[in-house]
Amino acid sequence: MSCSNGISSSITMPHAAEAAARDLDPAPKWFAAYTTPRHEKAVVRQFETRAIESFLPLYSSLRRWKNGCRVAVEQPLFPSYVFVHIPRRESVKVLQVPGVLSIVSAGREPAALPTGEIESLREGLPLRRFEPHACLMLGEKVRITSGSLAGMVGVLLRRKNNLRVVLTLELIRQSVAVEIGIEEIEPVRQ
């Protein structure tokens, strides 16, 4: 910007103005909308009627009804979450949809998901068989579900090639580390 006296100056944008400019970014990004439990499909139908692009990954699960019939049921891969592709400034439109409780955010700002991850899910999931799996964190209590140690509870110690679970016998205050497969353990819910 030049002044009439020939001196040029530059204007720096304060942080609030930078945030406002970011909100005006017209490029759509992927966000995770948190929904009322078991309302994901209804929310997606509402998004369709409002022309909001969304993605709800589903997996097929075989269920047995009380009458003995077995039925394949499509369930959300990520329960209570629907992904929406919108410009950040249009997040209010998503929050107005019945069944949407919030948009996953970092602080006060909706947190955009990496576009590559969502696109990989959209393209890759139809090509493979998949199902949800419990998220296991180091230091988390886990229960062994199969094999000779079934029912024992321990702490997840390592997650590299094989999992290492530390089992402790409280009565004698002794522990043992066991190598075990991911399919043989589940998180302990308290």
C-alpha angles and dihedrals in degrees: 000000000000127000125216091255092064095253114129122211135180125224118221119208115235118230094259091053091048090053091049091050090050090052090054090056102128095201111107117235133187118262132176115239114204111219139192107276113274093008099097096109093047090050091051090052089052090050090053093053090049094047093243112148110234141169126209112179110211132190129197118244127184111231131185116218123213090260090060098254117139115220133180108233126191111225133178113270089214106036115223094010132104122177118228129194108212142130109267092245090061094060089108089066089058093048090053092062112103110250096028110115101178147329115253106254145177105229108319096334123086107248114233116221121227106272091216093059094051092045090049090053092048093050101034105042096068089055097056143043110250142165136180120275130196114259108243119200128193110265093025121133112249135183123220108234104188143025130038093317095052113147097023117126125216144149123272106241106171138015108192124106094332127013118249117210123188112217118197127200099210095195094063096024094234129134136200130193116226129192108224140166124253091241090060099061139059132187117263110239114210 
